[in-house]
């Protein structure tokens, strides 16, 4: 038997064109130096006419919310109770928040929106946080292994005897300022908006019908930030910072697949972050949900099959070619947008950067963030089945301490000059 529906179609107002009278919706001044001046981001499900952004809160999960409304499990007019949800640690504001086009893919004020606009919420405007900051512990087998090997020592503050690591963590939903995104990617804003509209199956008509709406909450995965040490000093260039910037690899990160180096490098980065925090600095792990270089896990597994079945077997020389044959492109992560998280945290210097990716390094450096030391993955952490991937990446322009580490000269000749990400 079908559940009773709680949705009421009468509350839906189409907003494919700007209101003739300009409406009474609060304006957004992206980059303003005060949150009240910047204005709230409103993605109202109850009254679309009052929205001043395109899309929905928690965009990657908005379809599930829609299904919950359709099945009667969720009242479409529900307003979240944000009592006691304030950030566990204050972050910002930092000067980078106010520089034009310095932050374009997230809302730097997103963690403050709940309390700051409670007055608007009381009036019925749906204003929600797009960032949440809390405290927690993490505990991974590799941390225990590092302790057993003597590389890490519990100190009771950062690393406890039972292997728990104290962290402050933040979850960040994407918030795109479309003019800034277009500028960062060097494309025309109208072309960007039309491509987003057409290649999402027309999901967001306001992209092409509402040029007055400049902010978009895209239905894509967000980011998680893990901070170790004193969060209040993470922006201080005099306090050493150890960092791993990691793009999602579900097969390795969660299930331990040994065809790539993702989980070993992630764990190595966590070890570096702990070491740096224990030495009086801070540790930072940024986890981006961009599975398979943002090509998706289905495309990734299809490439795995193609690589294993090709004539002559898997090889570094054909590694990226097979990806491009399946997906049409080698990488869709657009690391140009990635430095926004560092700018949100006010970071201007990274002392120990656990990454071999030139794309990541160059994107960060382009924002004036100094990287003092780049740390490659130790050879003993590379699984045997990941050797092909590592040789292909080295040949494609990855940072290595010594060019002699490129063993596959055919791969070097085949893909010399390409700058690919991990």
Secondary structure, 3 states (H helix, E strand, C coil): CCCCCCCCHHHCCCCCCCCCCCCCCCCCCCCCCCHHHHCCCECCCCCHHHCCCEECCCHHHHHHHHHHHHCCCCCCCCCCCCCCCCCCCCCCCCHHHHCCCCCCCCCCCCCCHHHHCHHHHHCCCCECCCEEEEEEEECCHHHHHHHHCCCCCCCCCCECCCCCEEEEEEEECCCEEHHHHHHHHCCCHHHHHHHHHHCCCCCCCHHHHCCCCCEEECCCCCEEEEEECCHHHCCCCCCCEEEEEEECCHHHHCCCCCCCCHHHHHHHHHHHHHHHHHCCCEEEEEEECCHHHHCCHHHHHHHHHHHHHCCCCCCHHHHHHHHHHHHCCCCCCCHHHCCHHHHHCCCCEEEEECCCCHHHHHHHHCCCCEEEEECCCCHHHCCHHHHHHHHHHHHCCCCCCCHHHCCCHHHHHHHCCCCCCC
